Amino acid sequence: MDRKCFLKTSLVAAAATAASIAGAGRAFAATGQQDGEDEGFDEVVDVVVVGSGLAGTVAAVTTAEAGSSTLLLEKMDQLGGTSRVSGLNFACAGSDEQAAEGIKDDPASLFQDMRKVAEDYGDPELARVVASNSAAFYRFLTERGVTFKQFKNGGGHSVKRILWAGGGRYLLDPLLAHAAQNLADTLETRTRCKVDDLVMRDGAVAGVRVREDYSFRYDAPEADDAENASGRVRRIGARKGVIFATGGYARDKELLRAESAILAQADSMTNPGATSGTLKMLAARGAQAVNLSLFRLSYPIPTEDVCWGMLVNPDGKRFVNELGSRNDLGVIILKEMLDYEGKPPLLVYDAHGIELFRDKQRLEMSLAGRNFKNGSMYAFDTIDEMAAHFGYDAAVLTGAVERYNLMVDQGVDEDFGKDMAELQGAAVKQPPFYAMNLIPNNNYTPGGVRIDTSGRVLDLGGNPIEGLYAAGEATGGVHGAQRLTACSCPDCGAFGMIAGTEASKREPVER
């Protein structure tokens, strides 16, 4: 199934997904607690931030620094969400690292790169906000103790602009340390606190209904939202507003199956709590959900470095053009895995192909066995050794390699149309040889609640819901059909800062 065919099918499925979200919302509204205007709160703060990943942490630090009393809530038993386990490369136009190397860059260039892969989906103005605020977010991070270890190129970017601090925890931990040292009077964090509903008064968000001492069901994460009744109910008022930064729904297999069985079988490195409960609740309260039919597949190594190798299925036969886009390639791989009962394909390189890698840092992590689940790459002196390690028929694998090398030499891929001229001589000839199982990951979901450029959540009529904000992966429409590499981080930062600033500026309403 190619990308166009899949998207055509997904557009039809989108209606079913939207209906399922809306239906779940109606069911939630019918069974959920109906809050009266005269009901009191157990405690009141200026701003409640829901979700403690990068977007939520940035939003909370921003509101607290502005002098607003802030409560940061996390349903899991530790802070950080998916951000804590993410690589979180950061595409920034205007860093000191660029200046040191004399690289000319600006927000307009980053915006154009982002929109090139959006396929006209999403809201261009939201993407423009991300690009325009990347340098400001860089200053936000560095001024609060974050240091970057690497500066590198990235696929799809017109100039060198990607920064890496060592992973998400190297962004979060300095921000949390800064908060503990400087914001103890205005910012409190609380784990194992699940937000079940908004408290509305006169059409505006007045607070949240939560369950404290909540225990997430790690044994059955897909059933957690519907079946987990743990914790004690409390009501927390918000004088200025509520910011949702609860991430995506990549772990919600039921919702993904509404799109395609192919997506549902993709692996995911996201936090186990990345489900759709918050999305359904916000939809029940009138928030508009957008881009639910879109998807973004990724790999332990950059998509742009897959092309230097050769992919073979469990039978040892090549089955795809390795130069495809991330989603094109991922859909074909997942379809192939369905045909082989979930067994992944093998990606094979030689010594020259490895030298051509654009992202050496992620290559080094794979070779060292430190590139998360399913991300390890192994070296072999011969193809026979490789075949034995992965359980392949050596003769069949050798035959596939020989045919591939012949087509590289002739400059024509007779089987799948790969542009051999783009390979800079990479084949599978020079030992040592390298191989890894390549399994697509669904680590990012483009769909979520619709926001405006001020981070305000919009209703079905496109109007802001008073006192309600969102940032990061909880939102939809920022990136379009495909999110450009390393642009999740500036998205979280831009709208985390904006939502925090906008909420803090509101006149407080006594609760």
N, C-alpha and C positions, 0 to 999 in steps of 0.2 A: 504494500500500500504506500503510494507516494504522498508527499506533503499536501498537494492540492486536493487529492482525493480524501485524505484524512480530514483536512479542514472543512471540506464540503460536508462530510459526514458529521463533523463536530458542530457545524452551524445548526444542523437539524437537532443534534443532541443537546445543544445549548438550550433550546426551548424546554426540553425535558428537565434539564438541570435547573434552570430558572424556576420551572414549575415545582420541582422538588424542594428547592430552597423556600419558595413562597409557601408551599404547602406545609413544610416544617415550621415556618414562621407562624402560619395561622394556627397550627396545632399548639405551638408554644404559647401563643397569645390566649388561646382558649383555656389552657390548663394552668398557665402561670399565674402568679399572684397579681391581683389588680390593686395597685397602690393608690390610696386616697390622698388628697391634698393635705388632710389634717394629720396624717400619720407622721410620727416623729422619727428622728435618726438616733442611732446609738452613738455616733460620733460625727463630727463635721470638720472638713478641711477645705482649703480653697480649691485644690485641684486633685483629682484622682487620676492616676495613670495606670492603665491595665496592660500588663505584659512588660517583662524586664529584659528583652533582647536589646539590641543596639538602639532601635528607634525609641523604645520606651525609656531606656536609660537616659538617652540624650534629652528627650522631652522632659523627664523628671528633673534632671540637672538644670535645664533651662528655666523651668518654672520656679524651682527652689532658689536659684541665683537671682531671679527677679523679685524675691521676697514673698512668694506665695507659699503658704503651707501646703506641702505635697505628700501624698501617700502613693507609693509605688507598689502595686499588687501583682503577685505571681502565683499562678495556681499550682505549679510544680514545687518540688521540695528544695530547689536551689535556683538562684537568680541566673539569668542569661539566655534562657530559651535556646533556639537553634543558633543564635549568634555565637554562643559560647563554644560550639563545636564546629563552627564554620571557618573556612579559610579567610573569608572577608578581605579579598583583594579590593583595593580602593582606587577607582579611576578619578583622578583629580586634575583639573585644568588650572594650573597656577601654583604648583608646589615649589618649595625651595629646591627640591631635587631637580625639577625641570630647569629652574634658573641656573643651578650650578653647572648643568650640561649645555646651557645655551639653547634649550628647546623652546621654540615658539609655539604657544598654544593659547587658546581662549575658550570661554564657555560656548561660543557659537560653533566651534569645531567639534567639541564634545557632543553638543546637541545634535549636530548633523550626523555624527557617527551613530548615536543612539537611534535616530529615526530611520537610518538606512535599513535596519533589521526589524523595524516595527511593523512593516507591511501595512501601513496606514491604519493599524489598530491603535486604540488608546487615544489619550488626549495629548496632543503635542505641547500644550502649554504646561502640563504637569512635568513632562520631560524637560522642558526649558527651565523650569524652576530647579530641577535636580542639577542640571549642568551649571546654571548660574550661581548656585550655592556651594559647589564642590570645594572651592578654595576657602570659603568661609568655614566650612566644616573641617577642613584641614587645620585651620587656625584653632578652631574649637578644641580639636583633639590634642594638638601639640602643646597648646597653652595649658592643658590639664594633665600633662604627664605622658602622653602617648609618644613613642618613638618608632620610626619605621626602619626595618632591617634591610629591605630590598626595594629597588626601583627597577622596573622592568617593562618590556613591551607586552602587548596583549592582542590577540586576534580581534579584528574588526575595528581597532583603534588606528587612526591616521597618524598619530605620533606616539612616542613613548610617554606614558603618563600613569602607569599603575604602581601603586605603593602597597607594600605588605609589611605588617607589623609582627607577623609570626602566627596569626590566627585571631579569631574573634576575641578570645579571652585577653589578648594583649591590647585590645581596645577597651573592653569592658572593665577590667581590673583597675587600670589607672583612673577611669571615671568614677568608679565606686570608691576608690581610695580618696580621691579628691572630695567626693560627697561626704565621706565619713569624717574627714579632717576639717572641712570648711562649711558644710551645710547641715550639720547635725540638728540645728534648731528649726530647719524648714523642710527637711526631707527625711521621711521614714520609709523603709522597705519592709515588705511583709510577704513571706512565702506561704504556700499551702492555703491560699485564699482565692477561691474561684468566684468570679463574677457571673451570676446567673441572669441578671436582668437590670435594666435601667429603671430608675425611679423618675417618673415624669410629673411635672406640675405646670399647668397652663400651656401645654405643648412644648415645654422646654425640659432639658435634662437637669434634674435636681440632685441626682446621686445614683448610687448603685445598690443592688441587693446582692450580698455575697454569702459564701459559706466559708468560715474559718476552720482551721484544723482539718482541711480537706485532704483526702488521700487518693491520689491519682491511681487508677487501676493499670499498673504496668503489665499485669497478666492478661488484660483484655482491653487494650487502648481504644479499639474501635467502638466498644460498647460504653466507654466512660461517660460521654455526654448524656446518653439516654438512660443509663442504668445506675450510675454512681450517685448515691444519696448521702455520702459521708459529709461530716462537718456540721457546724451549727450556723444557723441563719442570723445575719446581722444586716443593718442598713447604715450605709455611710453616705452622708451628705456632701455635696460639692458646691461651694459658694460661687465658683467661677466656671467650672466645666469638668468634663470627663474626656480623657484622651485614650483611645484604644490603639494599642500597638501589639496586638496578640498574634502576629505572624500569619502564616498560611495554613493550608489544609492538606499538605502533601501526604500525611499519614491517614487521611480519611478515605479508605479504600471504597467505601460505599458510594461516596460522592464521585470519586474517580471512575467507578464502574458505570455511573450514569453517562459518562462520556465515552468510555471504551474499555474493554477488557485489556487492551494493550497497555493503556496507562496504568491500570490497576496492578499490573504485574511488575511495573518498574520498581527498582529498589529505591530506598530513601535514606539519607543520612540525617534527616531532620529530627528535632526533638520529638519524643513519642507523643507529646501533647499537642502536636500540630494537627488538630482536627477542626471541624467546621461548626462547632457549637456556638462560638461567638458570632460568626457570620449569620447563622440562622436566627440568633437572638436579635441582632441588629436589624435584620430584614423584617422580623416581626414588629419591630418598633418603627418601621417605615423607611429604613435606609435602603438606598438603591444599590443592588449588586451588579457589577459589570465584569465583562471579560472572563466569565466562568468557563467558556469553551476553549480557552487558550491554554497552552502548556509550554513548559520549558524543560527539556531533557539535558542532562549534563553527564560528564564522565570524570573519573579520577584524574585523568590527564586532560589538557585542553583539547577541545574539538579540533582546533587548528593544527594540532600535532599528530592527530590520527592519520592524516594523509601520507605520512612518510612510511607507513607500514602497509601490511596486507592482512585483511580479515578473512578468516575461514570459519565455517560452521562446524558443529561436532562431527560431521562426516569428513572433515578435512578439505572441504571444497569452498572456494571463494564465492561470495554471494552478493557483493555490493560494491559500489563506487565509494572508496574511502575518502573522497574529496567532498562528500555531501555536507550540507549544513547540519547543525547539531540535531534539529528536530527530524529532518529527513532521514538522517543516519539512524537516529534513535528508534524511530518508528519501524524501520526495516529490521533492525536488530531485534526489537521486541517481538515482531511478528515471527521472525526466525526462531526465537526462543520458544514461542508458543508451539511451533511445529516440532520442537525437540524437547518438549515437556520441561521447559525452564532452563535447559542447559545453555550456558553462554557461549558465544563465539570466542575465538582466539585471535589476538592481534599480535602480529609478528614483525619485528624490525631487524635490520642488520646494524653493524657498527656505524656506517655512514648515516643511516636514517636517524639514529640517536643523536648524532652530532648536529643535526638540523633542527632539533627541538627549539622552539621559541621560548618556552617557559622551562628553563633549566631547574628552577626551584622545585616545581612539582614533579619533574622527572627524578630528581635526586630523592625526593620523599618516596616515590614509588620503588626505586631501586633499593632503598634502605628499609622497605617494609613498613613505612610510617605514614602511608597515604590513606589512612582510614580503612574502612571495610572494602574489600574487593579491589583495592588500589595497588596491590603489590606487583612489581615486574621482576622477572627472573632472567638471568643470563646463562647462556649455554654455548659450549664450544662447537656443537654440531646440531643439525636439524634432528638427527636421530635421538639425541639426548632430550631435546625439547619435546619430541613426540612421546617419548617414554614418560616424561614428567607429567604431561597433561593427558595421557591416556589415548593418544592418537595412533592410527596406523602409520608407521614411519614411511612406507612406500607411497601411500596416498598423500601425505603431507609434503613429502619431497617432490612428488609430481606436481602438486599445486604451486609450490615455490618455483619449480623450473619453468612452468608455463607463465607465471607472473613475470619472472625475470626476462623471458624471451620477449614478452609484450613491452616491457620497459625498454629493452634494447631496440626494438622496432619502432617505438614511439607511438604505438597504437594499442589501446585496450579494446580488443575485439569482444570482450565479454560484457563489460559494464560502462564503457565510455569514459573511463578516468583520463583526465588530461595529463599524460605522462610528461609533457614538457614542463609542468609545474613542479616536478619532483626533485629537480636539481641533482639528478643521477641516483636518487635513493631507490634501491631495489632490496633483495634479500640474498646478498651474495657474500658480504664481508663479515667473517666472524670477528668477535663473538656475536651470537644472535640473541635477541631479547624477545620475550613474550609475556603477555598478560591476558587474563580473561577480561573482556570489555563488556560491562553491564551498565546500561543507561540508568542514571539516577533521576528521580523526580524530586529535586530538592527545593524547588521554587514554584509557587502557583501564582500566575499573573492576575487571577481573579480576586475580587474583594469588594469592599464598599467603595462607592464613588465619593471623591472629595473634590473640593475646589482648590485653587492655588494658595488659599490660606489654611489648608488642612481641615476645613469644616466638612463634616459628613453631610451629603445631600440626600434628600428624599426622592420619591419617584417623580416628582414634578421638577426636580433640579434645584430645589430650594434648600438652604442650609437648615439643619435641625439645630435649634438654638442650644448652645452649651455642649455640643458633641463634636469631637475631633478624632482624626485617625492618622496614623503614620506607618510607614514601612509596608511589609508584606500583607498586612491586614487590608490594605487598599487595593483597588483595581484601576486599570486605565493609565498607569504611569508609563509603562514600557511597551505595551503593544504585543504583537505576536511573539517577539523574541526579545528577551532582555540581554543587552550587550554585556559581555564579560566585565566583571568588576564594577557594575553599576548598581548593585543592590546596596552596597555600603553608602555611597553618596545619596541614594534615595532615602535610606533610613535617617541619615544625618540631616539632610535638607528639611524633610518634613517633620522630623523630630524637633528640630530647632524652631521651625515655623509654628507647629501646633502648640509647642510650649510657650512661645512668645505670645501668640494670639490668645490662648486661654488666660495667660497671666494678665493681659491688658483689660480683660472684661471687668466690668463693675461687679463687685461681689453682691450676692443676694443672700440675705440671712436665712438659714434653714432651721 
